């Protein structure tokens, strides 16, 4: 048995494949923690449709315990609208998972919960020292969806926002410490829920994996390739691409009729793909790909047209590390220490977004200079090894005053 303190890391989702920002962040932090101050047990569900990779798991923890991931279809999620918990949380409940976690806690010095969604997997009491790793201000995501939704869906998002606000407040208050992914999120959580200890880590990027790619030759006048990456079954990403297609694209193609967009990500919704086909826009929905890097390299401009969400977008740093100039909404880079006009182009309205893309397509020198400045920034400050050390120190601080104390 290791003499290091025993850390139980409870995640409500299986971390592989690394196809979402939260999974990328968690897996890379665990990889950086592995072999350090803590002996790490990872507990998570495993979906039936996902190939379990023992080598990937061994690289991020000392041992792994798992249970079958619950499968909740659309009818079940609709029925959960009447649940006391938000649907996004209720759908992660598992009696089998809760039983395994309860038994593992008996031999744990520090409990670390990944996302508030993991709280239904935890027992009501008898915890050791504990840390909540919250990648977002969850209630804020739902409130922002309500702002852009229409009709009955606005009422649904408002209801879910109220439930998430109550749940998030109660859940976070139970932990010794809370970790946020930006100072902006930490301040928002402290103000909203009266939390006394909200620590902050930076967002990181794998600089070796996302190596700098030389710029492409300047596109032909009136043309250019725009790239977006993200899970296309995630509502925030769907909304962003709808904004791109319905509002930005008609403006952009007035000056760049030959522009095309690569939308790279799993499970593009059939209705969205059909809408693009019906409108005759040159959008290529790739679906799931094993490696996003070749697609990002094909782009002349990388875009983040997000209008809803919370936390920080790892995709921004991945694009910057890859040497692609970025156009983003304010929300798309929220919480990241980047400077508009230097590291990326900021654009919130459809007209601003189209003009920013067009400007970079037409000025290769400016695009190259911005991409180089952004790459220098992430090299100097935002490697995952640095972030993992930040994370480990926060966990050690949470453990020190509470060794042997339950709550």
C-alpha positions in Angstrom: 0.0 0.0 0.0 1.3 3.4 -0.9 2.4 5.8 1.9 1.0 8.7 -0.2 -2.4 10.2 0.8 -5.2 8.4 -1.1 -7.2 10.5 -3.5 -10.5 9.3 -4.8 -11.4 11.1 -8.0 -15.1 10.6 -8.9 -16.2 11.5 -12.4 -19.7 11.3 -13.7 -18.4 10.4 -17.2 -15.9 8.1 -18.8 -12.9 10.3 -19.9 -12.1 8.6 -23.2 -12.1 9.4 -26.0 -10.9 12.9 -25.3 -13.6 14.6 -27.4 -14.9 17.3 -25.0 -13.2 20.1 -23.2 -14.1 18.9 -19.7 -12.7 15.4 -20.4 -9.5 16.8 -22.0 -8.9 19.1 -19.0 -9.6 16.3 -16.4 -7.5 13.7 -18.2 -4.5 15.9 -18.7 -4.6 17.1 -15.1 -4.8 13.5 -13.8 -1.9 12.6 -16.1 0.1 15.4 -14.6 -0.8 14.3 -11.0 0.0 10.6 -11.7 3.1 9.6 -9.7 3.1 12.8 -7.7 1.9 13.6 -4.2 -1.2 11.4 -4.3 -2.1 7.7 -4.8 -5.1 8.1 -7.2 -8.2 6.0 -7.6 -10.4 7.1 -10.4 -14.1 6.1 -10.3 -16.3 6.6 -13.3 -19.0 4.9 -15.4 -18.1 3.2 -18.7 -20.6 3.4 -21.5 -21.4 0.1 -23.2 -20.6 1.5 -26.7 -17.1 2.8 -25.7 -14.0 0.6 -26.1 -12.2 0.6 -22.7 -8.5 1.4 -23.0 -6.5 0.1 -20.1 -3.3 1.8 -21.3 -5.1 5.2 -21.3 -6.5 4.6 -17.9 -3.2 3.4 -16.5 -1.6 6.7 -17.6 -3.9 8.8 -15.4 -4.5 6.9 -12.2 -3.1 4.1 -10.0 -6.4 2.1 -10.0 -9.8 2.4 -11.7 -13.2 1.4 -10.5 -16.2 1.6 -12.8 -19.9 0.8 -13.3 -22.1 0.6 -16.4 -23.0 4.1 -17.6 -26.7 4.8 -17.3 -28.4 5.2 -20.7 -31.2 7.7 -20.7 -33.0 8.2 -24.0 -35.1 11.2 -25.0 -38.3 9.9 -23.4 -36.5 9.4 -20.1 -35.0 12.9 -20.2 -38.4 14.4 -20.9 -39.8 12.5 -17.9 -36.9 13.9 -15.8 -38.2 17.4 -16.3 -40.4 16.7 -13.3 -37.5 15.5 -11.2 -36.2 17.7 -8.3 -32.8 17.7 -9.9 -31.9 19.2 -13.2 -32.1 16.7 -16.1 -28.3 17.0 -16.7 -27.7 15.8 -13.1 -30.5 13.3 -12.7 -29.4 11.4 -15.8 -26.0 10.7 -14.2 -27.5 8.9 -11.1 -26.5 5.3 -10.6 -27.2 3.0 -7.7 -24.3 0.8 -8.7 -21.9 3.7 -9.0 -23.0 5.2 -5.6 -22.4 1.8 -4.0 -18.9 1.5 -5.4 -18.0 5.1 -4.4 -19.3 4.6 -0.9 -17.1 1.6 -0.4 -14.0 3.3 -1.9 -14.5 6.3 0.5 -13.8 4.1 3.5 -10.2 4.0 2.3 -9.8 7.6 1.1 -8.0 10.6 2.5 -9.2 13.2 0.0 -12.4 13.1 -2.1 -12.3 14.9 -5.4 -15.5 15.3 -7.3 -15.4 16.2 -11.0 -18.3 18.5 -11.9 -21.3 19.0 -9.6 -23.0 16.2 -11.5 -21.0 13.7 -9.5 -22.6 14.6 -6.2 -25.6 12.2 -6.6 -23.0 9.4 -6.7 -21.7 10.4 -3.2 -23.2 9.4 0.2 -25.1 11.9 2.3 -22.3 12.2 4.9 -19.1 10.8 6.3 -16.8 12.4 3.8 -13.1 13.0 4.3 -11.6 16.3 3.2 -13.1 17.1 -0.2 -12.6 19.2 -3.3 -15.1 20.0 -6.0 -13.6 20.6 -9.5 -16.2 22.7 -11.3 -15.4 23.4 -14.9 -18.3 25.9 -15.3 -20.8 27.9 -13.5 -23.4 25.4 -14.3 -26.6 27.5 -13.6 -25.2 30.2 -15.8 -25.1 27.8 -18.8 -28.9 27.2 -18.4 -29.6 30.9 -17.9 -27.7 31.7 -21.1 -29.6 29.0 -23.1 -32.9 30.6 -21.8 -31.7 34.0 -23.1 -31.4 32.8 -26.7 -34.2 30.1 -26.8 -37.6 30.8 -28.2 -41.1 29.6 -27.3 -41.6 26.7 -25.0 -37.9 25.9 -24.9 -37.3 29.2 -23.2 -39.6 28.1 -20.4 -37.8 24.7 -20.2 -34.4 26.3 -19.9 -35.6 28.8 -17.3 -37.0 25.9 -15.2 -33.8 24.0 -15.5 -31.7 27.1 -14.6 -33.7 27.5 -11.4 -33.2 23.8 -10.5 -29.5 24.0 -11.3 -29.0 27.1 -9.2 -30.5 25.4 -6.2 -28.6 22.2 -6.7 -25.3 23.9 -7.5 -25.6 26.0 -4.3 -26.3 23.1 -2.1 -23.7 20.8 -3.7 -20.7 23.2 -3.7 -21.4 24.2 0.0 -20.6 20.6 1.0 -16.9 20.7 0.0 -13.8 21.7 1.8 -12.6 23.6 -1.3 -13.9 24.4 -4.8 -11.6 24.7 -7.8 -12.7 26.9 -10.7 -11.1 27.2 -14.2 -10.8 31.0 -14.2 -10.7 33.9 -11.8 -14.0 35.1 -13.4 -15.7 31.8 -12.6 -14.3 31.8 -9.1 -15.6 35.3 -8.4 -19.0 34.4 -9.9 -19.3 31.2 -7.8 -18.3 33.0 -4.6 -20.7 35.8 -5.2 -23.6 33.6 -6.2 -23.3 30.9 -3.5 -21.4 32.6 -0.7 -18.4 30.3 -0.9 -15.4 31.1 1.2 -12.7 29.1 -0.6 -12.7 29.0 -4.4 -9.3 28.3 -5.8 -8.3 28.9 -9.5 -6.3 26.9 -12.0 -5.4 28.0 -15.5 -6.6 26.3 -18.7 -3.9 24.3 -20.3 -2.9 22.9 -23.7 -0.8 19.9 -24.8 1.9 21.8 -26.7 3.5 18.7 -28.2 0.2 17.2 -29.5 -1.0 20.5 -30.8 2.2 21.5 -32.4 2.6 24.7 -34.4 1.5 24.2 -38.1 2.9 26.5 -40.7 0.3 28.8 -42.3 -1.4 27.8 -45.4 -0.8 29.7 -48.7 -3.2 32.7 -48.8 -6.6 31.7 -50.0 -7.9 32.8 -53.4 -9.7 36.2 -53.4 -13.2 35.7 -52.1 -12.4 32.2 -50.7 -11.0 30.7 -47.6 -11.6 27.8 -45.2 -13.1 28.4 -41.7 -12.8 25.6 -39.1 -14.8 24.9 -35.9 -14.2 21.9 -33.6 -16.6 20.7 -30.9 -19.0 17.9 -30.1 -22.0 18.6 -32.3 -24.5 16.9 -29.9 -23.8 19.7 -27.3 -26.5 22.3 -27.3 -24.1 25.3 -27.0 -22.1 24.1 -30.1 -25.3 23.6 -32.1 -26.5 27.1 -31.2 -23.1 28.5 -32.2 -23.2 26.8 -35.7 -26.8 28.0 -36.1 -25.7 31.5 -35.4 -22.8 31.0 -37.9 -25.1 29.6 -40.6 -28.1 31.9 -40.2 -26.6 35.2 -39.3 -22.8 35.3 -40.0 -22.6 33.4 -43.3 -25.0 35.6 -45.3 -22.9 38.6 -44.4 -19.5 36.9 -45.0 -20.4 35.5 -48.4 -21.2 38.9 -49.8 -17.5 39.5 -49.9 -16.3 35.9 -49.8 -18.7 33.8 -51.9 -16.2 31.0 -52.1 -15.8 30.6 -48.4 -16.4 27.2 -46.9 -16.6 25.9 -43.3 -15.4 22.6 -41.8 -17.5 21.7 -38.8 -15.5 19.0 -37.0 -17.2 17.0 -34.2 -19.2 14.0 -33.3 -22.9 13.5 -33.9 -23.9 16.5 -36.0 -27.7 16.7 -35.6 -29.5 15.7 -38.8 -31.8 18.8 -38.6 -28.7 21.0 -38.6 -27.0 19.2 -41.5 -30.3 19.3 -43.5 -30.7 23.0 -42.8 -27.2 23.7 -44.2 -28.0 21.6 -47.3 -31.3 23.3 -47.9 -29.7 26.8 -47.6 -26.9 25.8 -50.0 -24.1 26.8 -47.7 -20.7 25.2 -48.1 -20.6 23.5 -44.7 -18.8 20.1 -44.3 -19.9 18.3 -41.2 -17.2 15.6 -40.6 -18.8 13.8 -37.7 -16.4 12.1 -35.3 -12.8 12.1 -36.3 -9.9 10.3 -34.5 -7.6 13.3 -34.8 -8.8 17.0 -35.2 -5.3 18.3 -36.0 -5.3 17.7 -39.8 -8.7 19.5 -40.0 -7.5 22.4 -38.0 -4.4 22.6 -40.2 -6.6 23.0 -43.3 -8.2 26.1 -41.9 -7.3 29.6 -42.7 -9.3 30.9 -39.7 -10.5 29.1 -36.6 -13.8 30.2 -35.2 -15.6 30.1 -31.8 -19.1 31.5 -32.5 -20.5 30.5 -29.0 -23.3 32.5 -27.4 -24.0 30.2 -24.5 -21.9 28.2 -22.0 -19.6 28.8 -19.1 -16.1 27.9 -17.9 -13.3 28.2 -20.4 -12.9 26.8 -23.9 -9.9 24.6 -24.3 -10.5 24.7 -28.0 -9.2 28.3 -28.1 -5.8 27.4 -26.8 -5.6 24.3 -29.0 -6.2 26.4 -32.1 -3.7 29.0 -30.9 -1.1 26.3 -30.2 -1.7 25.0 -33.7 -0.9 28.4 -35.3 -4.3 29.2 -36.5 -5.7 32.8 -36.1 -8.9 32.8 -34.0 -12.1 34.7 -34.3 -14.3 34.3 -31.2 -17.2 35.8 -29.3 -16.4 37.3 -25.9 -18.0 34.3 -24.3 -15.9 31.9 -26.5 -12.7 33.0 -24.7 -14.3 34.0 -21.4 -11.9 33.4 -18.5 -8.8 33.1 -20.7 -6.0 35.7 -20.3 -5.9 36.6 -23.9 -5.9 40.1 -25.5 -8.3 40.9 -28.4 -6.5 42.2 -31.4 -3.2 40.6 -30.3 -4.0 36.9 -29.6 -7.5 36.7 -31.3 -10.2 38.8 -33.0 -13.2 39.5 -30.8 -16.6 39.7 -32.5 -20.0 39.3 -31.0 -22.6 40.5 -33.6 -23.0 38.7 -36.9 -21.6 41.7 -38.7 -18.5 41.9 -36.5 -17.9 38.2 -36.8 -18.1 38.2 -40.6 -15.9 41.3 -40.8 -13.2 39.7 -38.5 -13.1 36.5 -40.6 -13.0 38.4 -43.8 -10.2 40.7 -42.5 -8.0 37.7 -41.6 -8.7 36.0 -44.9 -7.7 39.1 -46.8 -4.6 40.0 -44.8 -2.3 37.0 -44.5 0.4 39.1 -42.8 -1.9 40.1 -40.0 -3.2 36.5 -39.7 0.3 35.1 -39.4 1.3 37.7 -36.8 -1.7 37.0 -34.6 -1.2 33.3 -34.8 2.5 33.6 -33.8 1.7 35.9 -30.9 -1.0 33.5 -29.6 1.4 30.5 -29.9 4.1 32.4 -27.9 1.5 33.1 -25.2 0.4 29.5 -24.7 4.1 28.2 -24.8 5.1 30.6 -22.0 2.1 30.2 -19.6 -0.3 27.4 -20.3 1.2 23.9 -20.5 -0.7 21.1 -18.7 2.3 20.3 -16.5 2.1 23.8 -15.0 -1.7 23.4 -14.5 -1.3 20.0 -12.9 1.1 21.4 -10.3 -1.4 24.2 -9.5 -4.1 21.6 -9.0 -2.0 19.4 -6.8 -1.1 22.2 -4.5 -4.8 23.2 -4.0 -5.6 19.5 -3.2 -2.7 19.4 -0.6 -4.0 22.6 1.0 -7.5 21.1 1.3 -6.0 18.0 2.9 -3.7 19.5 5.5 -6.2 21.1 7.9 -8.6 18.2 7.6 -6.5 15.1 8.0 -8.6 12.7 10.0 -11.7 15.0 10.1 -15.0 14.0 8.5 -17.8 16.3 7.6 
